[in-house]
């Protein structure tokens, strides 16, 4: 991994979301420039190498269906983008 690229992306993410260490799914997708539909296809196909490492996955139960929320660390996102 190139450290200059890592620092560039880390600085870019910190400017977009100041004083945040964890980003939610929508914020992470804005950083890596992917849509929510693409994210769902990646999760369904279990191709987790196409997204940054997931820090936290929470399941929420509804009466009709279940859904998940995801959190990502800004350092993991910067490492992913620098590769």
Buried (B, 14 or more C-beta within 10 A) or exposed (E): EEEEBBEBBBEEBBEEBEEEEBBBBEBBBEBBEBEEEBBEEBBEEEEEEBBBEBBEEEEEEEEEEEEEEBBBBBBBBBBBBBE
